[in-house]
């Protein structure tokens, strides 16, 4: 990759390093990276069920529950995928030994 794309990628990883992205991941971060789909499904379904179990549920509550569940599930899933990429980068750079030492 050359040009503007490489500048964007380099900038992204520079911001990540500035925010502590070179630190070894915590246990919860390792779990999120190992199970991004499970995390997304659990979060989305939990949010939707919460809204559907409210007393006096209105049609708007159902819409908010389902839309919010899809949004939060997608957000948590993407976060898990990002964390997986970050951990692979740490292993590739030799800053972390992967899942050894769990």
ROGU-804207 format. One record per residue: residue number from 1; residue in three letters; x, y, z of N, C-alpha, C in turn. Coordinates in Angstrom, 2 decimals, m for minus. Example, Ala and Ser with C-alpha at 12.3 -4.5 7.8 and 13.67 -1.06 7.14 Angstrom:
BEGIN
pos, code, n_c1, n_c2, n_c3, ca_c1, ca_c2, ca_c3, c_c1, c_c2, c_c3
1, Ala, 13.19, m5.69, 7.80, 12.30, m4.50, 7.80, 13.20, m3.30, 7.80 $
2, Ser, 12.85, m2.25, 7.08, 13.67, m1.06, 7.14, 12.90, 0.03, 7.87 $
END
This chain:
BEGIN
pos, code, n_c1, n_c2, n_c3, ca_c1, ca_c2, ca_c3, c_c1, c_c2, c_c3
1, Unk, 0.85, m1.17, 0.00, 0.00, 0.00, 0.00, 0.90, 1.24, 0.00 $
2, Unk, 0.62, 2.14, m0.87, 1.42, 3.37, m0.95, 0.49, 4.56, m0.99 $
3, Unk, 1.07, 5.71, m0.83, 0.31, 6.94, m0.98, m0.50, 7.29, 0.25 $
4, Unk, m1.68, 7.84, m0.01, m2.53, 8.35, 1.06, m3.01, 7.24, 1.99 $
5, Unk, m3.23, 6.04, 1.45, m3.67, 4.92, 2.28, m2.66, 4.57, 3.35 $
6, Unk, m1.39, 4.55, 2.99, m0.34, 4.23, 3.96, m0.22, 5.34, 5.00 $
7, Unk, m0.43, 6.57, 4.61, m0.38, 7.68, 5.56, m1.50, 7.54, 6.59 $
8, Unk, m2.69, 7.15, 6.13, m3.82, 6.97, 7.04, m3.55, 5.82, 8.01 $
9, Unk, m3.05, 4.70, 7.50, m2.75, 3.54, 8.35, m1.67, 3.90, 9.37 $
10, Unk, m0.61, 4.55, 8.92, 0.46, 4.95, 9.84, m0.06, 5.93, 10.89 $
11, Unk, m0.91, 6.84, 10.49, m1.50, 7.79, 11.44, m2.37, 7.09, 12.47 $
12, Unk, m3.15, 6.11, 12.01, m4.00, 5.35, 12.92, m3.18, 4.65, 13.98 $
13, Unk, m2.10, 3.96, 13.55, m1.29, 3.23, 14.52, m0.51, 4.18, 15.42 $
14, Unk, m0.17, 5.38, 14.94, 0.50, 6.37, 15.78, m0.44, 6.83, 16.91 $
15, Unk, m1.69, 7.07, 16.57, m2.67, 7.45, 17.60, m2.88, 6.30, 18.57 $
16, Unk, m2.94, 5.08, 18.05, m3.11, 3.90, 18.90, m1.95, 3.79, 19.89 $
17, Unk, m0.72, 3.98, 19.42, 0.45, 3.93, 20.31, 0.38, 5.03, 21.36 $
18, Unk, m0.05, 6.22, 20.97, m0.14, 7.33, 21.91, m1.17, 7.06, 23.01 $
19, Unk, m2.19, 6.26, 22.68, m3.23, 5.95, 23.66, m2.93, 4.66, 24.44 $
20, Unk, m1.72, 4.13, 24.29, m1.32, 2.95, 25.05, m1.52, 1.64, 24.31 $
21, Unk, m1.61, 1.68, 23.01, m1.85, 0.48, 22.21, m0.69, m0.49, 22.16 $
22, Unk, 0.48, m0.12, 22.67, 1.62, m1.02, 22.67, 1.69, m1.85, 23.95 $
23, Unk, 0.74, m1.64, 24.86, 0.72, m2.39, 26.11, 0.12, m3.77, 25.87 $
24, Unk, 0.58, m4.80, 26.59, m0.02, m6.12, 26.46, m1.50, m6.07, 26.84 $
25, Unk, m2.33, m6.86, 26.17, m3.77, m6.79, 26.44, m4.14, m7.43, 27.77 $
26, Unk, m5.20, m6.89, 28.36, m5.74, m7.46, 29.58, m6.55, m8.71, 29.24 $
27, Unk, m6.97, m9.43, 30.25, m7.72, m10.66, 30.04, m9.02, m10.41, 29.26 $
28, Unk, m9.73, m9.34, 29.58, m10.97, m9.04, 28.86, m10.71, m8.69, 27.40 $
29, Unk, m9.58, m8.04, 27.12, m9.22, m7.72, 25.74, m8.87, m8.99, 24.97 $
30, Unk, m8.20, m9.93, 25.61, m7.90, m11.20, 24.95, m9.18, m11.97, 24.65 $
31, Unk, m10.15, m11.92, 25.57, m11.43, m12.59, 25.34, m12.18, m11.95, 24.18 $
32, Unk, m12.22, m10.62, 24.14, m12.92, m9.93, 23.06, m12.29, m10.24, 21.71 $
33, Unk, m10.98, m10.35, 21.66, m10.30, m10.66, 20.41, m10.53, m12.11, 19.98 $
34, Unk, m10.66, m12.99, 20.95, m10.86, m14.40, 20.64, m12.30, m14.70, 20.23 $
35, Unk, m13.26, m13.91, 20.72, m14.68, m14.20, 20.47, m15.45, m12.95, 20.05 $
36, Unk, m15.10, m12.29, 18.95, m15.82, m11.05, 18.60, m17.28, m11.30, 18.22 $
37, Unk, m17.58, m12.41, 17.56, m18.96, m12.69, 17.18, m19.81, m13.02, 18.40 $
38, Unk, m19.27, m13.82, 19.30, m20.00, m14.13, 20.53, m20.26, m12.88, 21.37 $
39, Unk, m19.28, m12.02, 21.46, m19.44, m10.77, 22.19, m20.52, m9.90, 21.55 $
40, Unk, m20.51, m9.83, 20.22, m21.50, m9.03, 19.51, m22.90, m9.59, 19.72 $
41, Unk, m23.05, m10.89, 19.59, m24.37, m11.50, 19.78, m24.87, m11.34, 21.20 $
42, Unk, m24.02, m11.58, 22.17, m24.42, m11.43, 23.57, m24.87, m10.00, 23.87 $
43, Unk, m24.10, m9.03, 23.42, m24.42, m7.63, 23.70, m25.72, m7.22, 23.01 $
44, Unk, m25.83, m7.54, 21.72, m27.03, m7.16, 20.97, m28.29, m7.81, 21.50 $
45, Unk, m28.22, m9.10, 21.79, m29.40, m9.81, 22.29, m29.76, m9.33, 23.68 $
46, Unk, m28.77, m9.07, 24.52, m29.05, m8.57, 25.87, m29.77, m7.22, 25.82 $
47, Unk, m29.31, m6.34, 24.97, m29.94, m5.02, 24.83, m31.38, m5.16, 24.34 $
48, Unk, m31.59, m5.99, 23.33, m32.93, m6.16, 22.77, m33.87, m6.79, 23.80 $
49, Unk, m33.41, m7.80, 24.51, m34.25, m8.45, 25.51, m34.59, m7.48, 26.64 $
50, Unk, m33.63, m6.67, 27.03, m33.90, m5.67, 28.07, m35.07, m4.76, 27.67 $
51, Unk, m35.06, m4.27, 26.43, m36.13, m3.38, 26.00, m37.45, m4.13, 25.80 $
52, Unk, m37.38, m5.39, 25.42, m38.62, m6.14, 25.20, m39.26, m6.59, 26.50 $
53, Unk, m38.49, m6.65, 27.57, m39.03, m7.07, 28.86, m39.48, m5.91, 29.75 $
54, Unk, m39.36, m4.69, 29.26, m39.83, m3.55, 30.05, m41.35, m3.64, 30.23 $
55, Unk, m41.84, m3.21, 31.40, m43.29, m3.21, 31.57, m43.95, m2.19, 30.63 $
56, Unk, m45.15, m2.49, 30.20, m45.92, m1.63, 29.29, m45.14, m1.34, 28.01 $
57, Unk, m44.62, m2.38, 27.39, m43.83, m2.22, 26.17, m44.68, m1.66, 25.05 $
58, Unk, m44.20, m0.60, 24.44, m44.87, 0.04, 23.31, m44.18, m0.40, 22.02 $
59, Unk, m44.85, m0.20, 20.88, m44.19, m0.56, 19.61, m42.85, 0.15, 19.40 $
60, Unk, m42.76, 1.38, 19.87, m41.50, 2.11, 19.72, m40.38, 1.47, 20.55 $
61, Unk, m40.74, 0.88, 21.70, m39.74, 0.18, 22.52, m39.16, m1.00, 21.77 $
62, Unk, m40.00, m1.69, 21.01, m39.52, m2.84, 20.23, m38.54, m2.38, 19.16 $
63, Unk, m38.88, m1.28, 18.48, m38.00, m0.75, 17.43, m36.67, m0.29, 18.04 $
64, Unk, m36.75, 0.43, 19.14, m35.53, 0.91, 19.80, m34.70, m0.27, 20.29 $
65, Unk, m35.35, m1.27, 20.85, m34.63, m2.44, 21.33, m33.92, m3.18, 20.22 $
66, Unk, m34.60, m3.43, 19.11, m33.99, m4.15, 18.01, m32.91, m3.32, 17.31 $
67, Unk, m33.20, m2.05, 17.04, m32.20, m1.20, 16.38, m30.99, m1.00, 17.28 $
68, Unk, m31.22, m0.76, 18.56, m30.11, m0.60, 19.50, m29.30, m1.87, 19.64 $
69, Unk, m29.98, m3.02, 19.62, m29.28, m4.29, 19.72, m28.38, m4.52, 18.51 $
70, Unk, m28.89, m4.20, 17.33, m28.07, m4.36, 16.12, m26.88, m3.39, 16.17 $
71, Unk, m27.15, m2.15, 16.56, m26.07, m1.15, 16.62, m25.00, m1.53, 17.64 $
72, Unk, m25.42, m1.84, 18.86, m24.45, m2.17, 19.91, m23.74, m3.49, 19.61 $
73, Unk, m24.46, m4.47, 19.09, m23.82, m5.72, 18.72, m22.77, m5.49, 17.65 $
74, Unk, m23.09, m4.69, 16.64, m22.12, m4.39, 15.60, m20.92, m3.63, 16.13 $
75, Unk, m21.18, m2.67, 17.01, m20.09, m1.89, 17.60, m19.15, m2.77, 18.42 $
76, Unk, m19.71, m3.63, 19.25, m18.88, m4.51, 20.07, m18.16, m5.53, 19.20 $
77, Unk, m18.81, m6.01, 18.15, m18.14, m6.95, 17.24, m16.97, m6.31, 16.53 $
78, Unk, m17.15, m5.09, 16.05, m16.06, m4.38, 15.39, m14.93, m4.07, 16.37 $
79, Unk, m15.29, m3.77, 17.62, m14.27, m3.54, 18.64, m13.45, m4.81, 18.88 $
80, Unk, m14.12, m5.97, 18.90, m13.41, m7.23, 19.06, m12.48, m7.51, 17.88 $
81, Unk, m12.94, m7.21, 16.67, m12.09, m7.40, 15.49, m10.90, m6.45, 15.50 $
82, Unk, m11.12, m5.20, 15.92, m10.00, m4.26, 16.05, m8.98, m4.78, 17.06 $
83, Unk, m9.48, m5.29, 18.18, m8.58, m5.79, 19.22, m7.79, m6.99, 18.70 $
84, Unk, m8.41, m7.83, 17.90, m7.70, m8.96, 17.30, m6.57, m8.47, 16.40 $
85, Unk, m6.83, m7.45, 15.60, m5.79, m6.87, 14.73, m4.66, m6.26, 15.56 $
86, Unk, m5.02, m5.58, 16.63, m4.01, m4.96, 17.48, m3.12, m6.01, 18.11 $
87, Unk, m3.71, m7.10, 18.57, m2.92, m8.15, 19.21, m2.02, m8.86, 18.21 $
88, Unk, m2.51, m9.07, 16.99, m1.65, m9.65, 15.95, m0.47, m8.73, 15.65 $
89, Unk, m0.72, m7.44, 15.66, 0.35, m6.47, 15.41, 1.38, m6.52, 16.52 $
90, Unk, 0.92, m6.62, 17.78, 1.85, m6.71, 18.90, 2.73, m7.95, 18.80 $
91, Unk, 2.14, m9.07, 18.39, 2.92, m10.30, 18.23, 3.92, m10.13, 17.09 $
92, Unk, 3.46, m9.55, 15.97, 4.33, m9.37, 14.81, 5.52, m8.47, 15.13 $
93, Unk, 5.29, m7.44, 15.94, 6.37, m6.52, 16.31, 7.23, m7.05, 17.45 $
94, Unk, 6.84, m8.16, 18.04, 7.61, m8.74, 19.14, 7.39, m8.06, 20.48 $
95, Unk, 6.31, m7.30, 20.63, 6.03, m6.60, 21.88, 5.23, m7.45, 22.86 $
96, Unk, 4.69, m8.57, 22.37, 3.87, m9.46, 23.20, 4.01, m10.86, 22.62 $
97, Unk, 3.96, m11.86, 23.47, 4.17, m13.23, 23.02, 2.87, m13.96, 22.70 $
98, Unk, 1.80, m13.27, 22.48, 0.54, m13.92, 22.16, m0.12, m14.48, 23.38 $
99, Unk, m0.85, m15.57, 23.21, m1.63, m16.14, 24.32, m0.78, m16.98, 25.26 $
100, Unk, 0.52, m17.07, 25.01, 1.40, m17.79, 25.94, 1.40, m17.07, 27.29 $
101, Unk, 1.34, m17.81, 28.34, 1.36, m17.19, 29.65, m0.03, m16.89, 30.18 $
102, Unk, m1.05, m17.42, 29.56, m2.41, m17.24, 30.08, m2.58, m17.98, 31.34 $
END
